[in-house]
Amino acid sequence: MKAFRKSKYILLLIIFLKIQVAWAQDEVLNLEKCQTEVQNNFPLMKGKALLNQSSLLNIENLKIANLPRLYANGQISYQSDVTGISFPGMDTPQAPKDRYALNLDVEQLIYDGGKTKHRVNVEKKSSEVEIQNLEIQMYQLREKVNIAYFGIQLVRKNKEVLLDKQKTISKRIQQVKSSVENGAVLPANLKILQSELLLIQQQFMELNAHEMSSFNVLSQLMGRQLNVNTKLKKFTSEEKLTPQIRIDSKIRPEYKWYASQQSLLDSQNELLKKDRSPIITGFGQVGYGNPGYNQLQDEFDTYYMLGAKISWNIFDWKANRRKQKAITIKKELVTSKELSFTQNQLIDLGNKSNEINKFKILLEQDAAIIGLLEEISKSSASQLDNGVITSSDYLDDLNKEIQAKLNKEYHNIQLQQSLAEYKRIQGI
């Protein structure tokens, strides 16, 4: 009975694994889905929530400046001498040399010129800068996804062409073997073709390793394990015209980062302006000790005091003004960095635009080249069968045909990759 249950569980596990594998094989990934999953699932994404939490905690700490502050303190002391007044023939009171005090002090900010409000604003702007910097790091992952995704596409197209070559050579081996047996062709020609099959097998092994490596990159970025047999969406011909090089809207996260830096510097500048404002604070003290406020009364007593104080830095030797000037310089530096980024973006868009044009021209020529080389390969195959040329000569012509077919597949995928990179550089 136990053996039956055990075999039953094993059977269910096998069925479950088969379902999982079948699901993985039926899944079709496109580039947009990969990019979306990376942006949603990559560990850096959690950093945004953590930054927000940290900023909220800092803001709460800043806001307590508007709340009353309570301090409890106590003191016991003995001093060698005290101030006293003595008159001849009179018993005058004298302050005690031992002192005991237990106090509760309270302070309440009444006016600070809006410093607390601006400090909170600076903290919010600082958090925005950090979050936008995180967005830039997340956006940079798009390039890695493109490289891995199109790398898999290139590998698979290469394998398809090699498979056709393998079938062609296998058929040719059968024909050459018959010719060798009949004495029409030297045996060396057969060995050359057989060695070529071994080379193709090595190439398959290298391509499989590269494919697994690219899938591993995607798996790490997407946060889930991808099966090496996962299907990728095939490309269709699109975008016949090369996109125009324009930056109509600054949608790259770098532009938001520059804007958040400018906003932060503006907030810091406003805080500096408020730094010269006077600070008015109310205070109070309630205590119990010996002596109390009456220093000449040697007994325990309660006491209290209420008041207000003002603090104002009237002259700071132009330090505040120099700080504001330094912020102005920083704003100019941020502006120059943004202009430099825009210029580099235009250069990158121009380069990608030239690549797109180049691959479109190459694709137009590939079809004609393949047609001519196929005719040459057929002619070489016939000559090999008749013993006119050697297998090496035939393989030279066949490899040229195969390479032309590979070039066409490469150019097509590279065109799609260049279009994807163009959109990435634009920020789409």
N, C-alpha and C positions, 0 to 999 in steps of 0.2 A: 504493500500500500504506500509506504514511504517512497519507494523507488518510483512508483507511478506519479506521485505528487511532484517529486523532484524533476522527472522528465517533462511533466506538464509545465512547470515553471520555466524550464529551459526552452521549451517550444514557444511559450509566450514571449520570452526575451528575444528569441531569434526573429519572431514575427515583428516585434516592436522595432528591432534594429533595422530590419528590412524596410519597414515603413519609413523610418527616419532617413535611411539612405535614399530611398525612392523620392522622398520629399525634397531632399537636398539636390538630387539630380534634376527634378522637375522645376526647381526654382530657377527663374531667369532674372539675372541681375543686369540692370542698366547703370550707366554712369551716375545719373541723378540720384538713384536710390543709394548707391554706395556713398556719395557725398553727403546725403542727408543723414544716413546712419552714423557716419563718422562724426558729423557735427553734433549729433544728439547723444552719442554714447561714449565719446572719448573722455578719459578721466579729467582732462582740462575743463570740461563742461561743468563739473562739480565746483570748480574754483570760483565761478561766478556767484553761486549761492553762498559760498564761504566768505567771499569778499563783501557781499551784501550784509551778511550777519555781523562780520567784524566792524563794518562801518556803522551799523545801527547801534552796536555796543559803545563805540567811541562817541557817537552823537549823544547817547543817553548820559555818558559821563560828562560831556561838555554842558549839557542842560542843567546839571545839578548846581552849576554856579548861581542859578537864580533861586535856589532853595536855601533855607537857613542852615547854618553850620553850628553844630553843638560840640563843645569840648568840655570834658570833665577832667579836672586836675586837682591834685592835693599836694600839700607840702608840710613837712615838719622840719623845724630848724632851731638852732641855738646859736646865739651870737655873743661875743665876749663883752660887748658894750652896746648901749642904746642911747639915743638922744634923750636928755632930761633937763629939767629946770629946777634949780635948788635956791631957796631963800633962807637966810639965817633965821633960826627959830621957827621955821615952818615945815610942816610935813607935806611936800609937794608930790603929786602923782608922777610915776615913771613908767615908761613902756616896759613890758616884760621882755626878758632876754630869750625865752623860749617861745616859739611861734607855731601855731597850728592853723591850717586853712584847708577847706574843702570847697571848691568852686565849680560852678557850672556856667561856662561862657557861651554866648550865642552871637553869631554874626549874620547879618542879612544884607545882601547886595541890593542897593537901592537904585543906583545908576552907574552904568559903565560905558555909556556912549554907543551901545549896540555891539560891543565886542563879542559877547557870547553868541549873538545871532549870526555874526559874520564868521565866527569860528566854526559854528555848525555848518554854514554854507561852504566853507573851505574844506571841511571833512567830506561833505557830499561830493564836491568837485574832485577831490583826491581819489575817492572811491570810483568815480566815473572814469578817471584816467586809467586806473589799474584794470578796470573791467574792459575798457576798450583795448588796452594792451593785450589782454587775454583773448579778445576777439581776433586780434591780428595773428596771434599764435595759432588759433583754431583755423583761421582762413588759410594759413600757410600749409596746412595739412592737405588742402585741395590739390596742390601740385603733386604730393606723394601719391595720392589716390589716382590721379591721372596717369602717372608713370607706371604704377602697378597694374592698373586696369588695361591700359593700352599695351603694356608688356605682355599680358596674357593673350590679348588678341593677336599680337605679332607671332607669339609662339605657336598658337593654334593654326594660323594660316600657314606658317612654315611647316608644321607637321602635315597638314593636308597636302601641300605640294610634294613633300618628301614621300608621302604614302603613294602618290601617283607615280613618282619616280621609281619607288621600290617595286610596284606592280609592273611597270614597263620593263625594268631590268630583269625581273623574274621571268617574264614571258620571253625576253631576248635570250636568257640563259638556256631555256628549253630548246629554242631554235638553234643556238650555237652548239649546244651539246649534240644535237642531231648531226650538224655539219661536221663536228669533230669526229664523230663515229664513222661518218662517211669519208673522212680524210680530206674534206674540202677546206677545213679551217684548222689552224694549228691549235693544240691544247692550251697554249699560253693565253689565247684570247678568252677562253672559258674562265681561267683563273682570275683574269683581270676583272671580269664582270662579277665573279663571286666575291672578290675582295671589295668591290664597290658596295655590295650589299652589306658587308660587315661595317663599312664606314657609315652607311646610312643608319645602321642600328646604333652606332656610337652617337651619331647626331641626335637620334631620338632620345637617348639617355640624357644628353646634355639639355635638350629642350624640355624634357620632363622635369629635370631638376630646377631649371629656371622658372617653369610654370608653378611648381610647388613653392618656390621662394616668393614669387609674386603673390600667390594666394595667402601665404603666411603673413605678408605685409598687410594685405587687405583685412585678414582676420584680426590682426592686432589692432588695426585702426578702427575697425567696425565693432570690436568688442564681442565677436562671436566667431565660432569655428566654421570656416567655409570648406565644403568638400571640393577636392580638386576636380571633380566632374561637374561642378556647378556650371550651368549654362550662362553665357553672356549674350546680351542682346546684340543681334547683328546690325551693322550700320546700313543705312540707306542713303542714297545720294541726296544731298541737301545743300542749301546755301550756295547756289551757283555763282553768286557774286561775292567778291571779297568785301567784308564789312568795312565801312569807312572808319578812319581813325579819328574818333571824336570822344571827348569826355564831357558829355552834356550835363551829367549829374555826378557829383563826387560820392559814389556809392561804395567805394572800397572802405574797409574798416579803418585803414590808415588815416583817411580824411576825418573821420569821427574822432580819432585819437588826437589829431592835431587840434581840432576844434575844442575838445575837452581840455587840452593843455592850456589853450588860450583862455578858456573860461575860468580855469583854476587860477591862472595868473591874475586875471581881473579880480577874482574874489580875494586873493592874497593882497592885492593892492588896496582894495577897499578896507580890508582889515588893518592895514598899516595906517590908513588915514584916521581910523578910529583909535589907533594906539595912543594918540596924543590927547584923547578926551579925558577929562577928570573922572575919578572913580569915587562914588559916595557910598559909604557903608554904614549901616546902623549896627550897634552892638549893645550888649547887655551882660550883666554878671549877677549871679545870685550865689551867696556863699554862707558858710558857717565856720567860725574859727575864733581863735584867741591870739592877738586882739582882733577886733573887727576894724572898720574904717577909723574908729576912734582909737588911735595908737596908745593913748594914755589910760585906757580902761583895761585892766588886767582881768578879763573874764570872757568866757565864750559868748558869742553873740551872732545873730544873723545879720546879713547886710545885702544890699543890692545896688546896682548902678545901671543907668540907661544913658545912651548917647549916640552920637553920629560923628563920623570923621570923613575928611575929603583928602584925596591924594591926587596930585597933578604934577606931571613932569613938564614944567614950564619951558625948559630949554634943554635940548639934547644934542647940541653942537651939530645940527643938520644930519644926524644919523638916520632919522626917519626918511628924510628927503633922498639920501643916497640909496636907501633900501628900495624906495619906489623907482628910482632911476635904474637900479639893477633889474627890477622886474620888467621894466620897459625894454631893456636889452634882451632879456630872455624871450619876450614876446616876438621881438624881431628875429631872434634865432629860430624860434618855432616856425615863423612865416617862411624863412629861408629854407628850412628843411622840407616844408610842404611844397614849395616851388621846385625844389630839387627832386622830390618824389614824383611830382607831376611830369617833370621833364623826362625822368627815367621811364615812367609809365608810357609816355608817348614813344620813346625809343623802342621799348619792348613791343608795343603794339605795331610799330612800323616793321620791325624784324619779323614778327609773326605774320603780318600781312604779306610780306615778301615770300615767306615760306609757303603760305597758302597758295599764292600764285604759282610758285615753282612746282609744287606737287600737282596742281591741276594741269600744268603744261606737260609734266612727265607722264601723267596718267593718259593723256591724249596720245602720246607717242608709244606707250607700252603696248597697246593692242596691236599696232602695226609691227613692232619689233617681234612680239610673240608669234604672230602669223608667219613671218619670214623664217624664224628659227625653227618652227614646227616643220615647215617644208624641208629645211636642211636636215633635221633629225630623221625624217622619214627617208630621205635619200641616203643618208649615212647608214640607216638600218638595212636598207636593201643592199647596199654595197658590202656591208659586213656579212650578210647572209651569202653573198656570192664570192666572198673571200678577197674582194678588191681592197678593202681597208682593214685595219686591225681594230680590236676592241677599244684600245686607247683612243684612236681617232674618233670612233663612234661616241665614246663617253665624253670627249671634249665637246662635240656638237650637242649631245644630250644635256650636259651640264650647263651649257650656254642657254638652252631653252628653259631649263629648270630655273636658272638664275633670273632670267627675264620674267618668268611667272612670279617668282618670289619678289622681284622688284615691284611688280604691279601691286601685289598684296601689301608690301611695305608702304608704297606710295599712298595707297588708299587709306591705310590705317594712320599713317603719319599726317595725312591731310585732316582726318577726323581729330587726331590729337592736337594738331595746330589750331583747329577751330575751337576745340575745348579750352586750350590754353589762352587763345585770344579772349574768349569770354571770361576766363578766370582773371586775366590781367585787367580787363575792363571792370570786373567786380560783379558780373552777372552770375 
